[in-house]
Amino acid sequence: MTRRRRRREVLVPPSKVEEAILRVLAEIPLPLTVRQIFYQLVSKRVIPNTVQAYSRYDHILVGLRRRCPDVDARIVDRTRPLYRGDDSFWRDQENYVEVWLEKDALSTLVRQRTSVYHCALQVTRGYPSLTVIRDLAQRVPEGSRLVVLYLGDFDPSGEDIFRLISREVRERFTNVTLEKVALREEDIKRFGLPPVPAKRTDPRYRKFVRRHGNRAVELDALSPQVLLEKVGEAILRFTDLEAQAETTYNAFVYSRASQLVDEALHSLRTRLLNAALTHLREGLDAEAQVVAAREALKTHLKPQLTVPDDLQRRIQGELAQMLPSGLGRG
């Protein structure tokens, strides 16, 4: 019996792969994912459609993106959801806090806490992509300290994901705090979680076992209530509650003022239009009616709260459109 020799994959030089990537980006002037570019190279027969070829291509592309910001800006990641918080709640805070989650399956649960505190929730689905790390810079307010709170498994990959996130984020930010909130080694004993042997097939298995022993626990093993408590407590440790309360109050006042202006303008517009239709033909001074209505509007709003300047300008603008010339066109 003769043995069939396995054909060795012919490796295309990295420079040729980079040239092909740049040609694809030039030919398709749209945001592309890493996988879309890969299949373009496969269709052009630059590289084969194999797991090994994809891994090598991904490594080459990462190097190209790090050297060329224009290339990096063209790459998007549609597979790792970002649930944005309310940026206005962090403008007056010393810290800007985000929660990063290894598993998308737990995102609905974790959002029950991040939404309460207006935090962004970034799902990494395992290791975060270079795009996820890059886009973080667009969300951090200028002058704020970045705080990343990570939730992941206690196993070789979960620990290594946090290591990689810490390294990548620290390379881009000087004022940063990173913390693994869950699952931590001490959580296993504290909450009576049943460990299982770590996966021997994980490339990080030996390093993990030397450091922690041969026991691993997934984040899902933690009870939902405990997980929510840990997330909430971690966020609060980095939050100025007085500043956030003041921001919340100001947002409420503005919302209420806007609502009052809408109601008052609607009522005023209705009264003026009815007056115009009924009395203009009788020779009444419609402009005088507008002036009187403006004074009534101020009296109506003043005792309830102070109307912000931009809403005052809006009132004046809408009143100007209600003057007789505008009414005549109706």
C-alpha positions as CSV (number, residue, x, y, z in Angstrom):
1,M,0.0,0.0,0.0
2,T,1.4,3.3,-1.0
3,R,0.9,6.4,1.3
4,R,-0.5,9.5,-0.3
5,R,1.6,12.4,0.4
6,R,-0.1,15.4,1.9
7,R,0.4,18.4,-0.3
8,R,2.1,21.2,1.5
9,E,0.4,24.6,1.3
10,V,2.5,27.1,-0.7
11,L,2.8,30.2,1.4
12,V,2.4,33.5,-0.3
13,P,4.9,36.1,0.9
14,P,3.3,38.6,3.4
15,S,4.1,41.5,1.2
16,K,2.0,39.9,-1.6
17,V,-0.9,39.3,0.7
18,E,-0.7,43.0,1.9
19,E,-0.7,44.2,-1.7
20,A,-3.7,42.1,-2.5
21,I,-5.5,43.5,0.6
22,L,-4.8,47.0,-0.5
23,R,-6.2,46.2,-4.0
24,V,-9.4,44.8,-2.5
25,L,-9.9,48.0,-0.4
26,A,-9.3,50.1,-3.5
27,E,-11.7,48.2,-5.6
28,I,-14.5,48.2,-3.0
29,P,-14.8,51.6,-1.4
30,L,-17.0,50.4,1.4
31,P,-16.4,49.4,5.0
32,L,-15.5,45.7,5.0
33,T,-15.2,43.0,7.7
34,V,-12.0,40.9,8.1
35,R,-13.8,37.9,6.7
36,Q,-15.1,39.7,3.7
37,I,-11.6,40.7,2.7
38,F,-10.4,37.1,3.3
39,Y,-13.0,35.7,0.8
40,Q,-12.1,38.3,-1.7
41,L,-8.5,37.1,-1.6
42,V,-9.7,33.5,-1.8
43,S,-11.9,34.3,-4.9
44,K,-8.9,36.0,-6.5
45,R,-6.8,32.9,-5.7
46,V,-4.3,34.8,-3.7
47,I,-4.7,32.4,-0.7
48,P,-6.5,29.1,-0.2
49,N,-9.7,28.8,1.8
50,T,-8.3,26.9,4.8
51,V,-8.2,27.5,8.5
52,Q,-4.4,27.8,8.4
53,A,-4.5,30.3,5.6
54,Y,-7.1,32.4,7.4
55,S,-5.1,32.5,10.6
56,R,-2.0,33.6,8.7
57,Y,-3.9,36.2,6.7
58,D,-5.5,37.6,9.9
59,H,-2.0,38.0,11.4
60,I,-0.8,39.8,8.3
61,L,-3.8,42.1,8.3
62,V,-3.4,43.0,12.0
63,G,0.2,44.1,11.3
64,L,-1.0,46.1,8.3
65,R,-3.7,47.8,10.3
66,R,-1.3,48.7,13.1
67,R,1.0,50.4,10.6
68,C,-1.6,52.0,8.4
69,P,-4.4,54.0,10.1
70,D,-6.2,54.4,6.7
71,V,-6.5,50.7,6.3
72,D,-7.6,50.2,9.9
73,A,-10.4,52.8,9.4
74,R,-11.9,50.7,6.6
75,I,-12.4,47.6,8.8
76,V,-15.7,47.1,10.6
77,D,-16.8,44.4,13.1
78,R,-20.6,43.5,12.9
79,T,-20.3,40.4,15.0
80,R,-19.6,41.9,18.5
81,P,-22.6,43.9,19.8
82,L,-22.1,47.2,21.5
83,Y,-25.0,48.4,23.7
84,R,-24.3,52.1,24.2
85,G,-24.9,53.9,27.4
86,D,-26.0,57.5,27.8
87,D,-22.9,59.6,27.2
88,S,-24.4,62.6,28.9
89,F,-24.3,60.9,32.3
90,W,-20.5,60.6,32.1
91,R,-19.5,64.1,31.0
92,D,-19.2,65.4,34.5
93,Q,-17.7,62.2,35.9
94,E,-14.0,61.7,36.7
95,N,-14.3,58.1,35.3
96,Y,-15.9,56.8,32.2
97,V,-17.0,53.2,32.9
98,E,-17.8,50.4,30.4
99,V,-18.6,46.7,31.0
100,W,-17.0,44.1,28.7
101,L,-18.6,40.7,28.5
102,E,-17.1,37.5,27.0
103,K,-20.4,35.8,26.2
104,D,-23.2,37.3,24.1
105,A,-25.7,34.8,25.8
106,L,-25.5,36.7,29.0
107,S,-25.9,40.2,27.5
108,T,-29.6,40.5,28.1
109,L,-29.0,39.7,31.8
110,V,-26.1,42.1,32.3
111,R,-27.9,44.9,30.5
112,Q,-30.4,44.9,33.4
113,R,-27.6,46.6,35.4
114,T,-25.6,48.5,32.8
115,S,-28.7,50.3,31.6
116,V,-29.6,51.5,35.1
117,Y,-26.2,53.2,35.4
118,H,-26.1,54.3,31.8
119,C,-23.0,52.2,31.1
120,A,-22.0,50.9,27.7
121,L,-21.9,47.1,27.4
122,Q,-19.4,45.7,24.9
123,V,-19.8,42.0,24.0
124,T,-16.4,40.5,22.9
125,R,-17.6,37.0,22.0
126,G,-14.3,35.6,23.1
127,Y,-11.3,37.6,22.1
128,P,-12.1,41.2,21.1
129,S,-11.2,42.2,17.6
130,L,-8.8,45.1,16.8
131,T,-11.9,47.0,15.6
132,V,-13.5,46.8,19.1
133,I,-10.4,48.0,20.8
134,R,-10.0,50.9,18.2
135,D,-13.6,52.1,18.5
136,L,-13.4,52.4,22.2
137,A,-11.4,55.6,21.8
138,Q,-14.4,57.3,20.1
139,R,-16.5,56.9,23.3
140,V,-14.2,58.0,26.1
141,P,-14.8,61.7,27.0
142,E,-11.7,63.9,26.9
143,G,-10.0,64.1,30.2
144,S,-11.8,61.2,31.8
145,R,-10.2,58.1,33.2
146,L,-11.3,54.9,31.3
147,V,-12.5,52.1,33.5
148,V,-13.1,48.7,31.8
149,L,-14.9,46.1,33.9
150,Y,-14.6,42.6,32.4
151,L,-16.9,39.6,32.8
152,G,-15.6,36.2,31.6
153,D,-15.0,32.6,32.4
154,F,-12.4,31.4,34.9
155,D,-10.5,29.1,32.5
156,P,-7.4,29.4,30.3
157,S,-9.1,31.4,27.6
158,G,-11.1,33.6,29.9
159,E,-8.0,34.7,31.9
160,D,-6.0,35.2,28.7
161,I,-8.8,37.3,27.1
162,F,-8.5,39.7,30.1
163,R,-4.8,39.8,29.7
164,L,-5.1,40.7,26.0
165,I,-7.7,43.4,26.7
166,S,-5.5,44.9,29.4
167,R,-2.5,45.0,27.1
168,E,-4.3,46.4,24.1
169,V,-6.2,49.1,26.1
170,R,-3.1,50.2,28.0
171,E,-1.2,50.7,24.7
172,R,-3.9,53.2,23.7
173,F,-4.8,54.9,27.0
174,T,-2.5,56.3,29.7
175,N,-5.3,57.0,32.3
176,V,-7.0,53.6,32.6
177,T,-8.2,51.1,35.2
178,L,-9.0,47.5,34.2
179,E,-10.7,45.0,36.5
180,K,-12.0,41.4,36.1
181,V,-15.2,41.6,38.1
182,A,-16.2,37.9,37.4
183,L,-15.5,35.1,37.4
184,R,-12.5,35.3,39.8
185,E,-10.7,32.4,41.4
186,E,-12.0,33.4,44.9
187,D,-15.6,33.3,43.6
188,I,-15.4,29.5,43.2
189,K,-15.0,28.9,47.0
190,R,-17.1,31.9,48.1
191,F,-20.2,30.8,46.1
192,G,-19.7,27.1,46.1
193,L,-19.2,26.7,42.3
194,P,-18.4,23.2,41.0
195,P,-15.1,23.3,39.0
196,V,-14.3,21.1,36.1
197,P,-10.9,20.2,34.6
198,A,-9.5,22.9,32.2
199,K,-9.5,21.9,28.6
200,R,-6.2,20.3,27.6
201,T,-6.7,21.4,24.0
202,D,-6.6,25.1,25.0
203,P,-3.2,26.5,23.9
204,R,-3.0,28.4,27.2
205,Y,-3.8,25.2,29.3
206,R,-0.3,24.6,30.8
207,K,0.2,28.3,31.8
208,F,-3.2,28.3,33.5
209,V,-2.7,25.1,35.4
210,R,0.7,26.2,36.7
211,R,-0.9,29.3,38.1
212,H,-4.3,28.2,39.2
213,G,-4.4,24.4,39.2
214,N,-6.5,22.2,37.0
215,R,-9.9,23.6,37.8
216,A,-12.1,25.9,35.6
217,V,-15.6,27.4,36.0
218,E,-17.7,29.2,33.4
219,L,-19.3,32.6,34.1
220,D,-22.7,31.1,33.6
221,A,-22.3,29.0,36.8
222,L,-22.7,32.2,38.9
223,S,-26.3,32.8,39.9
224,P,-27.9,35.6,37.9
225,Q,-28.7,37.7,41.0
226,V,-25.1,37.4,42.3
227,L,-23.7,38.4,38.8
228,L,-26.0,41.5,38.7
229,E,-25.0,42.4,42.3
230,K,-21.3,42.2,41.3
231,V,-21.8,44.3,38.2
232,G,-23.7,46.9,40.1
233,E,-21.3,47.2,42.9
234,A,-18.3,47.4,40.5
235,I,-19.9,50.2,38.5
236,L,-20.8,52.2,41.7
237,R,-17.2,52.0,43.0
238,F,-16.2,54.1,40.0
239,T,-19.2,56.4,39.9
240,D,-19.7,59.9,41.5
241,L,-23.3,59.5,42.5
242,E,-23.8,63.1,43.4
243,A,-22.6,64.2,39.9
244,Q,-24.8,61.6,38.3
245,A,-27.8,62.6,40.4
246,E,-27.4,66.2,39.3
247,T,-27.1,65.2,35.7
248,T,-30.2,63.1,36.0
249,Y,-32.1,66.0,37.7
250,N,-31.0,68.5,35.0
251,A,-32.1,66.0,32.3
252,F,-35.5,65.7,33.9
253,V,-35.9,69.5,34.3
254,Y,-35.0,70.0,30.6
255,S,-37.4,67.2,29.5
256,R,-40.2,68.7,31.6
257,A,-39.5,72.2,30.3
258,S,-39.6,70.9,26.8
259,Q,-42.9,69.2,27.4
260,L,-44.4,72.4,28.9
261,V,-43.2,74.4,25.9
262,D,-44.7,71.9,23.5
263,E,-48.0,72.0,25.3
264,A,-48.1,75.8,25.6
265,L,-47.1,76.4,22.0
266,H,-49.7,73.9,20.8
267,S,-52.4,75.6,22.9
268,L,-51.3,79.0,21.7
269,R,-51.2,78.0,18.1
270,T,-54.7,76.5,18.3
271,R,-56.1,79.7,19.9
272,L,-54.4,82.0,17.4
273,L,-55.6,80.0,14.4
274,N,-59.1,79.9,15.7
275,A,-59.0,83.6,16.4
276,A,-57.7,84.3,13.0
277,L,-60.3,82.3,11.2
278,T,-63.1,83.7,13.3
279,H,-62.2,87.4,13.8
280,L,-59.7,88.6,11.2
281,R,-62.5,89.4,8.8
282,E,-64.0,91.6,11.6
283,G,-60.9,93.8,11.6
284,L,-59.5,92.8,15.0
285,D,-55.7,93.4,15.5
286,A,-54.2,89.9,15.3
287,E,-50.8,91.1,16.1
288,A,-52.1,92.5,19.4
289,Q,-53.5,89.0,20.1
290,V,-50.1,87.5,19.5
291,V,-48.4,89.9,21.9
292,A,-51.1,89.2,24.6
293,A,-50.7,85.5,24.0
294,R,-46.9,85.8,24.4
295,E,-47.3,87.4,27.8
296,A,-49.8,84.8,28.8
297,L,-47.3,82.1,27.8
298,K,-44.5,83.6,29.9
299,T,-46.9,83.8,32.9
300,H,-48.0,80.2,32.4
301,L,-44.4,78.8,32.3
302,K,-42.7,81.1,34.9
303,P,-44.1,79.7,38.2
304,Q,-43.4,76.1,37.2
305,L,-39.7,76.2,36.3
306,T,-37.1,78.3,34.4
307,V,-37.2,77.7,30.7
308,P,-33.7,77.0,29.3
309,D,-32.3,79.5,26.8
310,D,-32.6,77.2,23.7
311,L,-36.2,76.5,24.5
312,Q,-36.8,80.3,24.9
313,R,-35.3,80.8,21.4
314,R,-37.6,78.1,20.1
315,I,-40.6,79.9,21.6
316,Q,-39.6,83.2,20.0
317,G,-39.1,81.5,16.7
318,E,-42.5,79.8,16.7
319,L,-44.2,82.9,17.9
320,A,-42.7,84.8,15.0
321,Q,-44.2,82.4,12.5
322,M,-47.6,83.0,14.2
323,L,-47.7,86.7,13.4
324,P,-50.5,88.0,11.2
325,S,-48.6,87.5,7.9
326,G,-48.2,83.8,8.7
327,L,-51.8,83.5,9.7
328,G,-53.0,85.1,6.6
329,R,-51.2,82.4,4.5
330,G,-53.1,79.7,6.5
